Amino acid sequence: MKETKGRIIFQCINYTILIICMIVALYPVLYVLAASLSSYEFLAQGRVGIIPMGLNLEAYKRVLTYPMIGRSYINTLFYTVAGTSISLLLSILGAYPLSRRYFPGKDFLTKVVVIAMLFSAGMIPTFLVVRGLGLYNTVWSILLPTAISSFNLVILKNFFEQIPYELEESASLDGCNHLQTLFIIILPLAVPGLVTIGLFYAVYQWNSYFPAMIYLRDRELVPIQIILRDIVIQNQTNDLSIDLVKGSDQVSESIRYATIMVATIPIMLVYPFVQKYFIKGIMVGSVKG
């Protein structure tokens, strides 16, 4: 197909805007990476851009060898893997019935989910429920209160609705019950949607720190984001400020940047592996059939 002049102009403008957005998004990441790898002298002089100057790994050594960092990192990995698994399972079990046209009360329950997406009980009632159920200061206080996102459930419901109903009828004729139909027939066809929703849940769990601030009292249970917040925002972490951030301001600054990269890189590395599912999953799940 021959491209018209107007389409060529549109593509040029579109690519220009996308490149600008990419630069705006990448620059802070490249700067933090360069600052975490640069020597303290260049950082103090403000000479560091997106390329490290005077390669120095001391900040990473001090961050990665500090016991609290290692423990909180393991906690974050656990919360991310366990939280994403629980959230996906509950979302599947909630979205699949709502996507079936024969399910009694489907329309009413869908409206309840949408209302829950727009309104929440608030922090204090949620805290009282968590404490009343005996979840306070346990890992379950991080995993269960935010296990299901109404927004993600609606997207997954719409994705299930795109799967032909005739497949379910065929499975039923072959003797499959509802659970067998779901796990043997439906889920393999819904991989793009599941990967997309799983990525949403994983990113949320990895970056989440506010629930840990409210529900966790034991420092042995806190995620890496709490340590990152203490270093970057408060610049004090009780005994952490003595052992990890002691020394010159330049050393402290490098450690802050190194902590940011340590907490950011793992979740960034996940995206290239799920990118091929992401666009298809979000596009199909966002359109009601």
C-alpha positions in Angstrom: 0.0 0.0 0.0 1.4 3.4 -1.0 1.7 5.7 1.9 0.1 9.2 1.6 1.9 12.3 2.5 -0.4 12.9 5.4 0.3 9.5 6.8 4.0 9.9 6.5 3.8 13.2 8.4 1.6 11.6 11.1 4.1 8.8 11.5 7.0 11.2 11.8 5.2 13.2 14.5 4.1 10.0 16.2 7.6 8.6 16.3 9.0 12.0 17.5 6.6 12.1 20.4 7.3 8.5 21.3 11.1 9.1 21.2 10.7 12.1 23.5 8.6 10.1 25.9 11.2 7.3 25.8 14.0 9.8 26.6 12.0 11.3 29.5 11.3 7.9 30.9 14.8 6.5 30.5 16.9 9.5 31.6 16.1 9.2 35.4 16.9 5.5 35.3 20.2 6.0 33.4 21.2 8.9 35.7 20.5 6.9 38.9 22.5 3.9 37.5 25.4 6.1 36.5 25.4 7.9 39.9 25.4 4.6 41.7 28.4 3.4 39.8 30.4 6.7 39.8 33.1 7.6 42.3 32.1 10.0 45.2 34.3 12.8 43.9 32.6 13.1 40.5 29.2 12.8 42.1 29.9 15.6 44.6 31.1 17.9 41.8 27.9 17.3 39.8 29.7 16.0 36.8 27.8 12.7 36.5 25.3 12.4 33.6 24.1 9.2 32.1 27.6 7.7 31.9 29.4 6.6 35.0 32.6 8.5 35.9 35.3 6.8 37.9 33.7 3.4 38.2 33.1 2.5 41.9 31.2 -0.5 43.2 31.6 0.3 46.9 28.0 1.5 47.2 26.7 -1.8 45.9 29.0 -3.8 48.1 27.8 -1.9 51.2 24.2 -2.2 50.2 24.3 -5.9 49.3 26.3 -7.0 52.4 24.1 -5.2 54.9 21.9 -7.9 56.7 18.7 -5.8 56.8 18.9 -5.3 53.0 19.2 -9.0 52.3 16.4 -9.9 54.6 14.1 -7.3 53.2 15.0 -8.3 49.7 14.0 -11.9 50.4 10.7 -10.6 52.0 9.9 -8.6 48.9 10.6 -11.6 46.6 8.2 -13.7 48.8 5.5 -11.0 48.9 5.8 -10.6 45.1 5.6 -14.3 44.2 3.1 -15.4 46.9 1.0 -12.2 46.5 0.8 -12.5 42.7 -0.1 -16.2 42.9 -2.8 -15.6 45.4 -4.2 -12.6 43.5 -4.2 -14.4 40.2 -5.9 -17.5 41.7 -8.6 -15.4 43.4 -9.1 -13.2 40.4 -9.5 -16.2 38.1 -12.1 -17.8 40.5 -13.9 -14.5 40.6 -13.7 -13.4 37.0 -14.7 -16.8 35.4 -18.2 -17.1 36.9 -18.9 -13.5 36.2 -18.0 -14.1 32.5 -20.5 -16.9 32.1 -23.9 -15.8 30.8 -25.7 -18.5 32.7 -24.3 -17.6 36.1 -27.1 -16.4 38.5 -26.8 -12.8 39.6 -24.0 -12.1 37.2 -25.2 -8.5 36.4 -25.7 -7.6 40.1 -22.4 -9.0 41.2 -20.6 -7.3 38.3 -22.1 -4.0 39.5 -20.9 -4.7 43.0 -17.3 -5.2 41.7 -17.5 -1.9 39.7 -18.7 0.0 42.8 -15.8 -1.5 44.8 -13.5 -0.3 42.1 -14.7 3.3 42.6 -15.2 3.4 46.4 -13.2 1.9 49.3 -13.9 1.6 53.0 -10.8 3.6 53.9 -7.6 3.0 55.8 -9.0 2.9 59.4 -11.8 0.4 58.8 -9.4 -1.8 56.8 -6.9 -1.6 59.6 -9.5 -2.6 62.2 -10.6 -5.6 60.0 -6.9 -6.7 59.6 -6.3 -6.5 63.4 -9.7 -8.1 64.2 -8.8 -11.1 62.0 -5.5 -11.5 63.8 -3.5 -10.7 60.7 -1.6 -7.7 62.2 2.2 -8.0 62.1 2.0 -11.1 59.9 2.8 -11.8 56.3 -0.9 -12.3 55.6 -1.5 -8.6 56.4 0.5 -7.9 53.2 -0.9 -10.7 51.0 -4.7 -10.8 51.8 -6.1 -7.2 52.2 -5.1 -6.3 48.6 -5.4 -9.7 47.1 -8.0 -8.8 44.5 -8.1 -5.6 42.4 -11.5 -4.8 41.0 -10.0 -3.2 38.0 -7.9 -6.3 37.2 -10.9 -8.6 37.8 -13.0 -6.7 35.3 -10.2 -6.9 32.7 -9.9 -10.6 33.3 -13.6 -11.1 33.1 -13.8 -9.3 29.8 -10.9 -11.5 28.5 -12.7 -14.7 29.5 -15.8 -13.4 27.6 -13.8 -13.4 24.4 -13.4 -17.1 24.5 -16.1 -18.9 22.5 -18.8 -20.4 24.6 -18.9 -23.4 22.3 -15.6 -24.7 23.7 -17.2 -24.9 27.1 -20.2 -26.7 25.7 -17.9 -29.2 24.0 -16.0 -29.8 27.2 -19.3 -30.3 29.1 -20.3 -32.9 26.6 -17.0 -34.7 27.1 -17.8 -34.9 30.9 -15.8 -32.0 32.2 -17.1 -30.2 35.2 -16.7 -26.4 35.7 -13.3 -26.6 37.4 -11.9 -29.0 34.7 -13.3 -26.7 32.0 -11.6 -23.7 33.6 -8.2 -25.2 34.2 -8.0 -27.5 31.1 -9.8 -25.5 28.4 -10.1 -21.8 29.4 -6.9 -20.9 31.1 -4.5 -22.2 28.4 -6.4 -19.9 25.9 -6.2 -17.0 28.3 -2.4 -16.9 28.8 -2.0 -13.3 27.4 -4.7 -12.0 29.8 -3.2 -14.0 32.8 0.3 -12.7 32.1 -0.9 -9.2 31.8 -2.9 -9.3 35.1 0.0 -11.1 36.7 2.4 -8.4 35.7 0.0 -5.8 37.2 -0.1 -7.6 40.5 3.6 -8.3 40.5 4.5 -4.7 40.0 2.1 -3.6 42.7 3.5 -6.1 45.2 7.1 -5.2 44.4 6.6 -1.5 44.7 4.2 -1.6 47.7 5.4 -0.1 51.0 2.3 1.6 52.6 0.6 -1.6 53.8 3.9 -2.7 55.4 4.1 0.7 57.2 0.7 0.2 58.6 0.5 -3.5 59.4 4.1 -4.6 60.1 5.8 -3.9 63.4 8.5 -6.5 63.1 11.5 -5.2 61.1 12.3 -8.8 60.0 9.1 -8.8 57.9 9.5 -5.5 56.1 10.0 -5.4 52.3 12.9 -3.7 50.5 10.8 -0.7 49.7 10.6 0.3 53.4 14.4 0.3 53.6 14.5 2.2 50.4 12.1 4.8 51.7 14.1 5.2 54.9 17.3 5.8 53.0 16.0 8.0 50.3 13.3 10.0 52.0 14.0 10.0 55.7 17.7 9.5 55.5 17.6 7.6 58.7 16.8 4.0 59.5 17.6 3.6 63.1 20.7 1.3 63.3 20.9 1.4 59.4 22.0 5.0 59.6 24.9 4.0 61.8 26.2 1.0 59.8 25.3 1.6 56.2 25.1 5.3 55.6 27.9 6.5 57.9 30.6 8.5 56.3 30.6 11.4 53.9 27.5 12.8 52.3 28.8 11.6 48.9 29.0 8.0 50.2 25.5 8.3 51.5 24.3 9.7 48.2 25.8 6.8 46.2 24.3 4.3 48.6 20.8 5.8 48.0 21.2 5.5 44.3 22.5 1.9 44.6 19.6 1.0 46.8 17.2 2.4 44.2 18.8 0.3 41.5 18.8 -2.8 43.6 15.1 -2.4 44.3 14.2 -1.5 40.7 16.2 -3.7 38.3 14.6 -7.1 39.1 11.1 -6.0 38.3 12.3 -4.2 35.2 14.0 -7.4 33.9 10.7 -9.2 34.0 8.9 -7.1 31.4 10.9 -8.2 28.3 9.8 -11.8 29.0 6.1 -10.9 29.1 6.0 -8.1 26.5 4.7 -10.4 23.8 1.6 -11.2 25.9 1.2 -7.7 27.4 -0.2 -5.8 24.4 -2.6 -8.5 23.3 -3.8 -9.1 26.9 -4.5 -5.5 27.7 -6.2 -4.8 24.3 -8.5 -7.8 24.3 -9.3 -7.6 28.0 -10.2 -3.9 27.8 -12.8 -4.4 25.1 -16.2 -6.0 26.0 -17.3 -8.5 23.4 
